[in-house]
Amino acid sequence: MRGISKSMMEKAHQALKKLKAQHKDDPNIDGFSVGYKERNGKPINKCAVKVYVKQKFAKSVLQDHRILPNDVDGIIVDVVVRDFQLHRNPNSKFDPLIGGIKIANGNNDDVYGTIGAIINTTSGDYYILSNWHVLYGRADANDGEAVYQPRKGILFEVAKTSIGIINKTVDCALARTNNKRLIDQSILEIAPAIYGFEKNIKTGTEVVKYGVNGKAIGEIVSVTKDHTFPVPWQDDPHEVEDQLEITQIDGQPFNVDLGDSGSLWVTNEANPKAVGLHFAGETNKFALANPIYQVVDKLKNSGYEIQF
């Protein structure tokens, strides 16, 4: 397993601050992070400040103040092209309810996503864990709205929304199940159980998720400090920070596409721990996920102490 030392990470984050201060207003730049440098689209074991751009330009066509340096205080500056989009789409009916399957909000046409997991709280109730933009998805959405699996219809209602949170660090929501179907707290095909959650997430960690598009095995390559991308429910781009960026491991499946929003990334090991809540990505190339400890913390602060 690769890894970046703590001292190198600290130095790289200082370099990121300097670079961001100089280039944060560049309209071609969507975000910054610290992680692995890429070569031919694949991460290599070198620490870098990563700059996410809409497209690359030759230096000869850029104004001097928009030219990015090769390094900052000895830390490599790696310019990468990304096109992160929210991921949501369709699948089929399951009983019992289980992580990794399609879920839909009945009051938001054509909005689908994935059940990350069926979790319980200290109250003993069972909840569907997914994204706010999957279970709510509208500026005027309310708690108590019907949630369906796999599609809208009176026979398919399985829960009602309980809480949704969307801000710069999380895009998460819970919907309380209605006991019309059995409950299975595993994740389809990848995790017979979830053994808690990871509080100290590191680059180089191998992770796996299952969503409506299938299985993906990847590696955490950076924690994006700042990123923006367009979303359908507001006019301005949505801003996020401190998100996990995940990319494919050579020779492993990486099915990441529309419909996977809400999927739960877990460590790829015998006793998997929850790591991140998938909310966006670039089809079959990259994924963005909320660090799960942020999701747990924000929900706890709102009165929902979830348990894995």
Stockholm file with secondary structure:
# STOCKHOLM 1.0

chainA/1-308         MRGISKSMMEKAHQALKKLKAQHKDDPNIDGFSVGYKERNGKPINKCAVKVYVKQKFAKSVLQDHRILPNDVDGIIVDVVVRDFQLHRNPNSKFDPLIGGIKIANGNNDDVYGTIGAIINTTSGDYYILSNWHVLYGRADANDGEAVYQPRKGILFEVAKTSIGIINKTVDCALARTNNKRLIDQSILEIAPAIYGFEKNIKTGTEVVKYGVNGKAIGEIVSVTKDHTFPVPWQDDPHEVEDQLEITQIDGQPFNVDLGDSGSLWVTNEANPKAVGLHFAGETNKFALANPIYQVVDKLKNSGYEIQF
#=GR chainA/1-308 SS CCCCCHHHHHHHHHHHHHHHHHHTTCTTEEEEEEEEEEETTEEEEEEEEEEEESSCCCGGGSCGGGCCCSEETTEEEEEEECCCEECCCCCCCCSSEEETSEEEETTSTTCEEECCEEEEETTSCEEEEECHHHHTCSTTCCTTCEEESSSSSGGGEEEEEEEEEESSSCEEEEEEECSSSCEEEEETTTBSSCCCBCSSCCTTCEEEEEETTEEEEEEEEEEEEEEEECCTTCSSCEEECSEEEEEECTTSCBCCCTTCTTCEEEESSSSCCEEEEEEEEETTTEEEEEEHHHHHHHHHHTTCCEEC
#=GC SS_cons         CCCCCHHHHHHHHHHHHHHHHHHTTCTTEEEEEEEEEEETTEEEEEEEEEEEESSCCCGGGSCGGGCCCSEETTEEEEEEECCCEECCCCCCCCSSEEETSEEEETTSTTCEEECCEEEEETTSCEEEEECHHHHTCSTTCCTTCEEESSSSSGGGEEEEEEEEEESSSCEEEEEEECSSSCEEEEETTTBSSCCCBCSSCCTTCEEEEEETTEEEEEEEEEEEEEEEECCTTCSSCEEECSEEEEEECTTSCBCCCTTCTTCEEEESSSSCCEEEEEEEEETTTEEEEEEHHHHHHHHHHTTCCEEC
//
